[in-house]
Amino acid sequence: MKTMRTILSAIIIITIAGVSWAQSSEEAAGKAAEQAGKYVEALGQYRAALEKASEGSADEQRLLQAAIRVTQRITPAPAIPEEARRFFIRGQTWVEQAKSTADFEKAAKEFTKARRIAPWWGEVYYSCGVALGKAGKYEDAISNLKFYILASPRAQDINQVKEYIYSLEAQQEAASPERLAGTWRVVAVLEDGSLSDIYTTTSLNVRGNRASGEWLWYDGAGGKFGGVFSGNVLTGDWNGWNSEHRPESGTFRAEVNPDRTRIIFRFHGTRQKFTLQFDRL
């Protein structure tokens, strides 16, 4: 048995090492080209490595920095590929038409695609940072704005961008999910005519980035929910029952407004969907 465990461990180590080598071979080639002063070749290798890196990973962050670093040694600077421009325009369009944090998240995804193709393009980092900030994803927003400063060190708005970062840092502190704990009131039913605009309260329990709560109508109908926060958005599952105690379940998405005084819950169930407005007492 001990021999078998040793063999299995060796296989796992070899497998992991093989994956690691496959993922870093382009990066290694990029470093070699960079050290040899072949900056255009290095950029090509770093871009190839970026295609394999997981979004938001430490590998991606390191490769973006490397791509920016070598690009600043290339004269003239590389042209922006048309495909990157395409994703950039798509992102701008989502921003212009945005009506919810989800729309800003969609914009950020388009900008992220553009930056992987043209990782030296400062403007795309700035646009992505702004979109993420409006989506309540402050940590990612700050990261992108710092990359903008790195990619555009001579930009005239550097000081304004730094001030925006400071503002986002403060908003990040204020947006801590644990600040939402307490008593909330359901003040309106925004969708589904089968429910009345009746007032009821719920206690929102928050621990770390997880939250749970329940509500109860005057006629005995009610429900419980639990989920995980990502920025200003809480998503998860819910279970409910009507006045006849017939069960209902499904998923939900809740968006918190910037001043933390209102949460809009959108519930999707097996038999119905409805939207509730929760205000802080």
C-alpha positions as CSV (number, residue, x, y, z in Angstrom):
1,M,0.0,0.0,0.0
2,K,2.8,2.4,0.9
3,T,4.5,1.6,-2.4
4,M,1.3,2.3,-4.3
5,R,0.9,5.7,-2.6
6,T,4.5,6.6,-3.4
7,I,3.9,5.7,-7.1
8,L,0.6,7.7,-7.2
9,S,2.3,10.7,-5.6
10,A,5.1,10.5,-8.2
11,I,2.6,10.4,-11.0
12,I,0.7,13.4,-9.6
13,I,3.9,15.4,-9.2
14,I,5.0,14.6,-12.7
15,T,1.6,15.5,-14.1
16,I,1.5,18.8,-12.2
17,A,5.1,19.6,-13.3
18,G,4.1,18.8,-16.9
19,V,1.1,21.2,-16.8
20,S,3.2,23.9,-15.2
21,W,5.9,23.5,-17.9
22,A,3.3,23.6,-20.7
23,Q,1.8,26.8,-19.3
24,S,5.1,28.6,-18.7
25,S,7.1,27.6,-21.8
26,E,6.0,30.7,-23.7
27,E,6.7,32.9,-20.7
28,A,10.2,31.3,-20.5
29,A,10.8,32.0,-24.2
30,G,9.6,35.6,-23.7
31,K,12.0,36.1,-20.8
32,A,14.9,34.7,-22.9
33,A,14.0,37.0,-25.8
34,E,13.7,40.0,-23.5
35,Q,17.1,39.3,-22.0
36,A,18.5,39.1,-25.5
37,G,17.0,42.5,-26.4
38,K,14.5,41.0,-28.8
39,Y,11.6,42.9,-27.4
40,V,9.1,42.3,-30.3
41,E,9.7,38.6,-30.1
42,A,9.3,38.7,-26.3
43,L,6.0,40.5,-26.6
44,G,4.7,37.8,-28.9
45,Q,5.6,35.1,-26.4
46,Y,4.1,36.9,-23.5
47,R,0.9,37.4,-25.5
48,A,0.8,33.7,-26.3
49,A,1.3,32.9,-22.6
50,L,-1.6,35.2,-21.7
51,E,-4.0,33.2,-23.9
52,K,-3.4,30.2,-21.5
53,A,-3.4,32.1,-18.2
54,S,-6.5,32.1,-16.1
55,E,-8.4,35.4,-15.9
56,G,-7.5,37.3,-12.7
57,S,-4.8,34.9,-11.8
58,A,-1.3,35.8,-10.5
59,D,0.1,34.4,-13.8
60,E,-2.1,36.8,-15.8
61,Q,-1.0,39.8,-13.6
62,R,2.7,38.9,-14.1
63,L,2.3,38.4,-17.8
64,L,0.5,41.7,-18.3
65,Q,3.3,43.5,-16.4
66,A,5.9,41.8,-18.6
67,A,4.0,42.7,-21.8
68,I,3.8,46.3,-20.8
69,R,7.5,46.3,-19.8
70,V,8.8,45.1,-23.1
71,T,6.4,47.2,-25.2
72,Q,7.9,50.3,-23.6
73,R,11.2,49.2,-25.2
74,I,9.7,49.0,-28.6
75,T,9.9,52.0,-31.0
76,P,7.5,52.7,-32.5
77,A,4.9,51.2,-30.2
78,P,3.0,48.2,-31.7
79,A,-0.3,49.0,-33.5
80,I,-3.5,48.1,-31.7
81,P,-4.9,44.9,-33.4
82,E,-8.3,45.3,-35.0
83,E,-9.8,42.5,-32.9
84,A,-8.8,44.4,-29.7
85,R,-10.5,47.5,-31.0
86,R,-13.6,45.5,-31.7
87,F,-13.8,44.3,-28.1
88,F,-13.1,47.8,-26.8
89,I,-15.9,49.3,-28.8
90,R,-18.2,46.5,-27.6
91,G,-17.3,47.4,-24.0
92,Q,-17.9,51.1,-24.6
93,T,-21.3,50.3,-26.0
94,W,-22.3,48.3,-22.9
95,V,-21.1,51.2,-20.7
96,E,-23.2,53.7,-22.7
97,Q,-26.3,51.5,-22.5
98,A,-25.7,50.3,-18.9
99,K,-28.8,50.2,-16.6
100,S,-27.4,47.8,-14.0
101,T,-24.3,46.5,-12.4
102,A,-24.6,43.4,-14.6
103,D,-24.3,45.6,-17.7
104,F,-21.1,47.2,-16.4
105,E,-19.8,43.7,-15.7
106,K,-20.5,42.7,-19.3
107,A,-18.6,45.8,-20.4
108,A,-15.6,44.8,-18.3
109,K,-15.6,41.4,-19.8
110,E,-15.3,42.9,-23.3
111,F,-12.5,45.2,-22.1
112,T,-10.7,42.2,-20.6
113,K,-10.8,40.4,-23.9
114,A,-9.2,43.5,-25.5
115,R,-6.4,43.8,-23.0
116,R,-5.4,40.2,-23.5
117,I,-4.9,40.9,-27.2
118,A,-3.2,44.3,-26.7
119,P,-1.8,44.1,-23.1
120,W,0.2,47.3,-23.6
121,W,-2.9,49.4,-24.4
122,G,-3.4,51.8,-21.5
123,E,-6.8,53.1,-22.5
124,V,-8.4,49.7,-22.2
125,Y,-7.2,49.3,-18.6
126,Y,-8.7,52.6,-17.7
127,S,-12.0,51.8,-19.3
128,C,-12.1,48.4,-17.6
129,G,-11.3,50.0,-14.3
130,V,-14.1,52.5,-14.5
131,A,-16.6,49.8,-15.6
132,L,-15.6,47.5,-12.7
133,G,-15.8,50.4,-10.3
134,K,-19.4,51.0,-11.3
135,A,-20.1,47.3,-11.0
136,G,-18.9,47.5,-7.4
137,K,-15.9,45.2,-8.1
138,Y,-13.5,47.6,-6.4
139,E,-10.5,45.4,-6.0
140,D,-10.4,44.5,-9.7
141,A,-11.2,48.1,-10.7
142,I,-8.2,49.4,-8.6
143,S,-5.9,46.7,-10.2
144,N,-6.9,47.8,-13.7
145,L,-6.3,51.5,-12.9
146,K,-2.9,50.7,-11.5
147,F,-2.1,48.9,-14.8
148,Y,-3.2,52.0,-16.7
149,I,-0.7,54.1,-14.7
150,L,2.0,51.4,-15.5
151,A,1.1,51.3,-19.2
152,S,0.7,55.1,-19.6
153,P,3.3,56.7,-17.3
154,R,3.3,60.0,-19.2
155,A,-0.5,60.4,-19.4
156,Q,-1.7,63.9,-18.3
157,D,-4.4,62.5,-16.1
158,I,-2.2,60.3,-13.8
159,N,-3.0,62.4,-10.7
160,Q,-6.7,62.2,-11.4
161,V,-6.5,58.5,-11.8
162,K,-4.6,58.2,-8.5
163,E,-7.4,60.2,-6.8
164,Y,-10.0,57.9,-8.3
165,I,-8.1,54.9,-6.9
166,Y,-8.2,56.5,-3.5
167,S,-11.9,57.0,-3.8
168,L,-12.4,53.4,-4.9
169,E,-10.4,52.2,-1.9
170,A,-12.7,54.2,0.4
171,Q,-15.8,52.8,-1.4
172,Q,-14.4,49.3,-1.0
173,E,-14.1,49.7,2.7
174,A,-17.7,51.2,2.9
175,A,-19.0,48.4,0.8
176,S,-17.9,45.6,3.1
177,P,-20.8,43.0,3.1
178,E,-20.8,42.9,6.9
179,R,-22.0,46.5,6.9
180,L,-25.3,45.2,5.5
181,A,-26.1,43.1,8.6
182,G,-29.2,44.2,10.4
183,T,-33.0,44.6,10.0
184,W,-34.4,45.4,6.5
185,R,-38.0,46.0,5.4
186,V,-39.7,44.7,2.3
187,V,-41.3,47.9,1.1
188,A,-42.5,47.0,-2.4
189,V,-43.1,44.1,-4.8
190,L,-41.8,45.3,-8.1
191,E,-42.9,42.3,-10.2
192,D,-45.5,39.6,-10.1
193,G,-49.1,40.8,-9.5
194,S,-49.9,37.7,-7.4
195,L,-48.1,39.4,-4.5
196,S,-49.4,42.5,-2.6
197,D,-47.3,45.5,-1.6
198,I,-47.2,44.5,2.0
199,Y,-44.7,45.6,4.6
200,T,-42.6,43.0,6.4
201,T,-39.2,42.9,7.9
202,T,-36.2,40.6,7.7
203,S,-32.9,40.2,9.5
204,L,-30.0,40.0,7.1
205,N,-27.2,37.9,8.6
206,V,-23.8,38.5,7.1
207,R,-20.6,36.7,7.8
208,G,-17.6,37.4,5.6
209,N,-18.9,37.5,2.0
210,R,-21.9,35.2,2.8
211,A,-25.4,36.4,3.7
212,S,-28.7,34.8,4.6
213,G,-32.2,36.0,5.7
214,E,-35.9,35.2,5.6
215,W,-39.2,37.0,5.2
216,L,-42.8,36.2,6.3
217,W,-46.0,37.7,4.9
218,Y,-49.1,38.3,7.0
219,D,-50.9,35.4,5.4
220,G,-48.2,32.9,6.3
221,A,-46.3,32.9,3.0
222,G,-42.6,33.5,3.2
223,G,-39.1,32.3,2.3
224,K,-35.5,32.0,3.2
225,F,-32.4,32.8,1.1
226,G,-28.6,32.4,1.3
227,G,-25.9,33.4,-1.0
228,V,-22.4,34.9,-1.6
229,F,-21.4,38.5,-2.3
230,S,-19.3,39.6,-5.3
231,G,-18.9,43.3,-5.0
232,N,-22.4,44.8,-4.7
233,V,-24.1,41.7,-6.0
234,L,-25.5,38.8,-3.9
235,T,-26.4,35.6,-5.6
236,G,-27.6,32.3,-4.3
237,D,-30.5,30.0,-3.7
238,W,-33.9,30.4,-1.9
239,N,-36.7,28.3,-0.6
240,G,-40.2,29.6,0.1
241,W,-43.8,28.6,0.7
242,N,-47.2,30.1,0.1
243,S,-50.1,30.5,2.5
244,E,-51.1,27.0,1.8
245,H,-47.6,25.8,2.6
246,R,-46.9,24.7,-0.9
247,P,-43.1,24.7,-1.3
248,E,-41.2,26.8,-3.9
249,S,-37.5,27.1,-4.6
250,G,-35.1,28.7,-7.0
251,T,-32.2,31.1,-7.4
252,F,-31.9,34.8,-6.9
253,R,-29.7,37.8,-7.7
254,A,-29.7,40.9,-5.4
255,E,-28.1,44.3,-6.1
256,V,-27.1,46.7,-3.4
257,N,-27.3,50.4,-4.1
258,P,-24.2,52.6,-3.6
259,D,-25.2,54.1,-0.2
260,R,-26.1,50.6,1.2
261,T,-29.7,51.6,2.0
262,R,-31.6,49.5,-0.5
263,I,-31.3,46.0,-2.0
264,I,-33.3,44.8,-5.0
265,F,-33.9,41.0,-4.9
266,R,-34.8,39.2,-8.1
267,F,-36.1,35.7,-7.3
268,H,-36.5,33.0,-10.0
269,G,-38.4,29.9,-8.9
270,T,-39.8,26.7,-10.4
271,R,-43.3,28.2,-10.6
272,Q,-42.9,31.9,-10.3
273,K,-40.5,34.9,-10.4
274,F,-40.8,38.1,-8.4
275,T,-38.8,41.1,-7.4
276,L,-38.7,42.6,-3.9
277,Q,-37.3,45.9,-2.7
278,F,-35.7,45.8,0.7
279,D,-34.9,49.1,2.5
280,R,-32.8,49.4,5.7
281,L,-34.8,50.3,8.8
